[in-house]
Amino acid sequence: MAAVLASLVVVLVTPALRAQASLTSIAPLQGPVGATVTLTGSGFTGASAVRFAGHDAAFRVVGDDQVSAVVPPGAETGSVEIDTVDGSLLSPDRFLVQPNVLLIVTDDQRWDTVVSMPRVQSDIAGQGVSFANMFVTNPLCCPSRATLLTGRYSHSTGVWSNKAPFGGFTTFEDDDTVATALDAEGYRTGMFGKYLNQYTATGGTYVPPGWDRWRAFLNGGYFDYTLSLDGISQESYGSAPEDYSTDVLADQAAGFIQDTSPQDPLLVWFAPLAPHEPFIPAPRHVGTLAGLAAWRPPSYNEPDVSDKPFYIRNAPRLSTDRQAEIDALRQAQLETLMAVDDAVAQLLTTLAVMGRLEDTLIVFTSDNGYLWGEHRRAGKVVPYEESIRVPLTIRWDRLPGTAPTRTRLVQNLDIAPTILDAAEATLPGVEGESLLPLLNGATGAWRSQMLFEHYGEGAPSYCAIRTKDLLFVHYRTGEEEFYRLATDPYERMNRIASTTAAERIASLRDAARARCNPLPPDMTPF
């Protein structure tokens, strides 16, 4: 009889020890891979598994009403599932897996120079996607960077040039940028390197909204430069090999990655000076490319520019000495990129060590291109291919393993919306398009035309439209250019007077009128 009573006591008491399993909430509702998430409910004693979108997570049963789980590699946004003694339960709310973001923005790097960067090729392009037709809307440093920060054209940001009154840091409205949008979503954000031209005017005491770590050039240089440290202090560097700015910035960015809590997703904006003038390679790379073959494409030192606008016609042919100077600066530019390649390797290694690499959106691009003697010029700002075309390669291990090269027409205007889309963040006024559909292999409708606009710094102001095969340019002088790129990729024959193309030219002119609005400050309606 005693045994029977004892068994009855067990039967009556045991149900009170463990409640029926339920999953009532998860906290936080978003975070990166590696973040710890708390599941709250009941009946968790004896739980056998926790999954994020089907991926098994390491977990610990804290008590019958609480489980702690770590967001596992490969996890994607969706419900959290827990296997209990009573069965599997799904969270009532989805968990947003926030990718880390590493944006690498070089300075004056044309699209065809990534071949000199083996780690970018192998570790980003080789495991991601490259865009063969990537262009900037305004081929000048400050306006292009304002576009990268906002996803907006120069005619919308008001940043047309590198200096006031129509450009530079003081012109830029910084209340709504990628940094503010991601910061509002819990990202820890860091800027390392070149921000906007004329930031020096602040004395380094100003940190734009949205940035948690601030290591911006006050006076940019490869040596003998000064960085603003979070707007609180400054740090100056000398001319020793260890002061080389690309290396210093890489160390600063790597340290930022290392000291960020695994609970926080990261935005790292890495913006070295290279390969901008004065074209000084790291000491370890000086002379590495000695003997580099001279650059002599068909448009080099163009002999007949009678079809070009006056600012091109007025330029003399390159002298032998000038040609040698451009050859030397080209070699030096490419050698400066070697330290950037080293920095990329360092940053990716740091992300891997910290368990972040597998879910980091990595974007490599530049603010504008650079001419090496084409059309008798060295530099940027002009609407020709070498100036407006830049590299773009993106790696995100969530992406499907599809074709490694995309040929759609994309622009720096699209970088901000791509980052925002990946992070599920919002920003008002964005005019570009997210590249995530293209990265995921979408083949639907996409832009067939691109707008370019520039305010007279180094070239007359212009509005231009480029398609896959055509380029139309209208200058403030009234001069125009029209090139058939399929048969004239080096833009040597201006066909603006072609009667057979008159209808097509008129259509492109109309597009330029409609889209370049408002016009650059010194242009009149055309």
N, C-alpha and C positions, 0 to 999 in steps of 0.2 A: 504493500500500500504506500509506503514512504517513497519508493522508486517512482510509482505512478504519479504521486503528487509533485515530485521534483521535476518530472518531465512536463507536467502541466504548467509548472511555474516558468520553465524555459519557454514553452510555447507562448505563454501570455506576455512574457517580458521582452523577448527578442525583437518583435516588431517595433518596439519603442526605441531600440538602440540605433536603428537606421531608417531614416525617412524615405519615402518613395522618391526616386531620383528625379531631379528637375534642374534645368540650366536656365537661370533667370537673367543673367547679365554677364558681360565681359568688360574689363577695363584695363588699359584704355581701349578705345575703339579704333585706334590707328597707331602705326609704328613701323619701324624697319625690321628686316630679318635680324634676329638676335635680340629683339626686345622681349621683355618679360610681360606676360599678360595674365591677369587674374580672372579665373572663372568662378562665378558665385552661383550657388544654388543649393541643392541638397542631394543626399544619397551618393556622394562621391567616394565613400569608402569602398575600396576594392576596384576602383576605376582602372581599366587596363590599357587605354590609349587615348591620346588627344591628337586631333588632326586639324591642320589649317588648309582648307581647299584640297583635301585628300593627302596632304603631306604630313607624315608622322612627326610629332614634336616631342622633345624632351619635356617631361613634366614631373611635378611633385604634388602628392596629395597632402595639403596643409591640414585639412580637417574634413569632416563629412560635408561641410558646406562650402569648401573652398579648394581650388586647385590652381597651382601656379605653372604656367607653360611658357616655353620659349619659342618664338616664331621661327620655324625651321627654314633652311635654304630651299628654294623652289616654291615656297608658299606664294599664293596669289590672293588677291582680294576675294572674300567670300565668308561664308559661315564657318564658325569653329565647331568642331564635333568632338564629343567625348563619349567613350564607351564605358558604360556603367554596368553594374550587376543586373540592373533592370532593362538594359538595352542602350542603344545609341541615342544621343540627344544633340540637337543643333541649337546654336545660339540664336536668340531672337533678333540680334543685330549682326550685320556683317562686320568683319574686321578688314580695314583698309591697310594693305601692305604697302608702305611708302618706300619707293626706291630712293636710294642715295643718288645724287647728281654730281658729276664731275664735268665741268665745262672748261675746256682748254682753248683759249683764244690767243693766237699768235698775232704779230703786228707786221703787216705788209708781206704776207706770205702768199704767193701765187699758187694756183691749183696744182701745178705740175712739179712741185718740189718735194712732195711726200716721199718720193723714191729715195731721198737721201736720209730718211728716218726709219731705220729697220724695225725699231720697237713699235712705232706707231703702225707700221705696216703689219707686223706680226700679231701684236697684242690688242690692237683696236680694229683696224681694217680686216685683218685675217680672221677675226672672230666676230665680225659685225657686218656692217653694210657701208659701202661707199657710194656717194652721190656724184656721178660724173658731170652733172650740170648744176653746180651750186654757184650762185651769184650774190653779190651785195647790192642793195638798192642805191647806195650812195658810196662810191669808192674813196672814202676818206675816213680817217681814224675815228674822230669824235662822233660824227653823225651815224657811222656804222655801229659803234658801240651803244649809242642811245637806242638804235633799232634792236640790237641784241637784248638789251635790258627790258624792252617794252613790247616788241613785236609790232612796232608801228613805223610808218614811213617818216622821212624827214619833214614832209609837209604836215604831219600830225604832231611830231615831237617839237617842231620849231628849231631843231638842231640841224642847221644846214652846213656848218663849217666847224673848224677847230677853235674859233675864237669869237668873242662878242663883236657886234651885237646879234649876230645871227648864228651863234654856235658857241661851243665851249661849255665848260662845267656850269657857269653861271646862268646859262640859258635853259638848261635841262630841268624839267619838273620831275623830281625824284620820288614823289609820293606813291606812285603806282609802278612798281617794277617786279621782275621775277623774284627779287630778294624779298620785297614786302609781302608778296603773295605766298611764298613758301614759308617765310617766317611766321605768318599768321596761321599756318597749318602745322606748326610745331617743329619745323626744320631748324637746325642749327646752321647758320650761314657764314661763310668766310670768303672775303675778297683778298686776293694776293697778286699784287702787281699793278698794272696800268688800269686806271678807272676811266676818267674822261680828261681830255686836254684842258688845261688851266685849273685843274684841281689845286695846283700850287697856290692859287690866290687865297685859299682858306687858311694857309699856314699849317695845314695838317690837323687842325683842331675840330674839323667837322667830319662826322661819320653819317653818310646818308641813311635814311630809314631802311630797316630790314636786315642790316648787317650786324652779326654778333661778334665776328672777328674781322679786324680791318688792318691790312698790311698794304697800304697803297703808296705808290711812288709819289713823292713830293717833287722831286726832280729826277725823272727817269734816266737811267744810264746802266751800262754794263758794269762800270766801276764808278766810284766816287759819287754816290747817290744817297738819298735820304728816304726813309720810309716813315709814314705815319703809323703809330702804334695805337690803334683803337681811339684816335683823336685825343689821347691823353698825353702822349709823349712822342718823341721822334728818335729814330736811330739812324746814324750815319755810318756809311761803309767806305772803305778806302780802295786801294788798288792791288791788294794782295790776291793771290789766286782764290783763296777761300771767300773773298768778297764778291765774286762774280754773281751778278744779281739773279740770273736764272737758277743757279744752285741754291742761293740763299732763300729765294721764294719757294723753291721745291721743299727745302727743309721746313720752312714755316708752314706750308700747306700739309706736309706729312705729319708734323706735330699736331696740327689742328685735328686731323683725322684720328690720331692716336688718343688725344685727350677728350674726345667726345663720348658721352655716355652711349652705351648700346641702345638705350631707350629712344635716342634722338636720330631721326634721319638727317642726312647731311646735304648741303649745297656747297660745293667747293668751286669757286670761280678763279681759275689759275690763268693769269694774263701776263706772261713775261714780255720783255721788250723785243726779243728776237722775232724776226730778223730785221728789225727797223735799223735805220742809221743810228749811230755811226759804224755799224757793222763790225763789232769787235767780238770775235769768237772767244770761248773759254780758252785759257792758256793751253790746256791739254789737247785742244783741237786745232790750234793755229797751224796752218800749212798742211793739214790733213789732205786737202783736195788739190794740192799743188799739181800743176800739169793738167788741170781740168780743161777739157776741150772747149774752145770758144763757142759762144752761142750765136749762131748765124742763121736764123729762120728767114724765109723769103721776105718778110716785112722788115727785116733788120736794116737800119740806116736807109730807109726807103728812098730810092733814087728819084722817083717821080711822084711828087705830092701835089701836083697841079690840080687834082680833083678834090683835095682835102680843104677844110676850112682854113681861114687865114692863120690862126694860131699854130697850125701845123705847117702850113706853107712858109710861114715866117721863120721857122726854125732852120738853122743851117744844117747841112749834113755833118755827121759826127766825124771829127778829126781823128787821126790815128791815135793821138794822145787820149782823147775822150773815149775812144773805143777801149783802150787799155784800162782806163779808169773803171769803166762799166764792167769789163771782164773781171777786174780785181774785186769790185764790190759784190758781183755775183758769187764769186768763190767765197768771200767772207760771209755773205748772207747764208749760204748753204752750210758753212762751218758753224755759224751761230745756232743753227737748228739742231746740231748734234747734241748740244747741252739740253735743249728742249726735249729731245728724244730720251736722253738720260733721265730727265725729270719725269717724263711719262712713265718710264720703267719704275722709278722710285715710288711714284704715287700709286700705281697699280699694285706694286708689291705691298705697300702699306695697307691698301684696301683689303688685299688678300689676307694678310696677317691678322687684321682686325675682324675678319669674317664678313666683310662688306662687299667684296668684289662681285660675287655672284648676282647681287641685286643692285648694281650701280649702273645708272644710265650715263655712259661716257660719250661726250661729244667733243670732237676735235675740229676746229675751224680757224678762220682768220678774219680780220676786219676788212681787208681789201687786198688786191693783188699788187703787182709791180711790173713795170716794163723794163726790159734789159736791152734797150736800143731799138726796139720795134718802133716804126714810124718816127725815127730820129729822137726818141725820148727815153729818159730813165725816170721812173717814178710812178705815180698813180693818178687818180682823179679823172682821167679821160674815160670815155665810154667804150673803149676797146677791150677785147677779151682778156688781155693780160692784166688789166686793171680791175675789171669787175668780177672776174672769176676766181674763186678761192676753193681750197680743199674742204670737204665735209665727209667725215667718217664717224659712224656711230656704232657703239657696242652696247648692247643690253642683253644679258644672257636669258632673259625671259622671251626674247624674240625667237620666232621659228627659224630653223636653218634653211632659209630660202636663198635665192640668187644674191650673191655678195655685192652686186653693183646695181644701182638704180639709175635710170636715165631721165626721169621726169625733171621738169624745170623747178628748182627749189631756190629759196633765197634766205638770207640771214633773218629776214622777217619771220621765218617759220621756226626758228630755234626756240623762242620764248613760248609759243603755243604748244610746241612739242613737250617741253619740260612741264608746263602747266598740266597738260593732258596726262602725262605719266604720273604726276603727283596728285591728280584730281584737285587742283587748285584753280582759282579763277582770278582774272585780271581784266579790268575794264579797258575798252578801246583797242583790243588786239586786232590787227589787220592781216596777220599772216595765218597760215594753216598748219595744224599739227601734222607732223610727218609720221605719226604712229601708224596710220592706215598703210602708208607706203612701206614702212618698216615691217609690217605684218603681211606684206605681199599683195595688198589690194591692187586691183587693176582697173578700178572705175574711173570716173571723170576726174580730171585734174586741170590745173591752169595750163593754158596754151600760150599766154603772153606774160611778160614781166615788165614792170615799170622801173626805170632808173631816173634819178633826178639829182642835180648837183648845182650848188651855188658857187659862182666864180672864184674859186681859189685854185690857181694853177691852170685853169681852163675856163672859157666862157661858160656861164650858166647854161644848163641844158635839161631837156626832158627827152627821154628815150624809151622806146618799146622794142623788146627783143622777143622773138618767137624761137622755136627750135632752129629755124633756118634763115631767119631774116633779122636785120637790125635797122631801125630807123631812129635818127637823132635830129632834134630841132634845137638850135642854139639861140641864145638871146640876140645874137647878131643877125638873125634871120637865115643864116646858113643852115643847110641840112645835109645829112648823109643817109645813104641807103645801101646796105650790103646783102648780097645773097651768100650766106655763110656755107651752104652746102657745096658751092663751087668756088667760093672765095673765102676760105676759113681764116686767111691772114689779113682780111679787110684791106686789100690793096686797090680795089676798083670801086669807087663811089658811083653808084648807078642812079643817083637821085634824078637825073635828067632822062631816065629811060621812059620812053612813051609806052612801051609794052607793059611796064610795071606801074603805070600811073594810077590805076585803080587801087592796086594793093598799097601803094605809098599813101594815097589819100585815106585809106582805111586805117593805116597805122598812125597817120597824123591825127586823125579823129580820136583814136584811142589815147594818144599822148595828151591831147587837149582835155579829154574827159577825166583821165586818171591823175594827171599831174596837177593836182588841185588842193590847196592853192599853189600857184607857181612859185619858183624860187624868187627871193625878194626883189631882184633887179630885172626880172623878166616881165614883158608885157604880153597880153593875150595874142595868140597866133591862130 
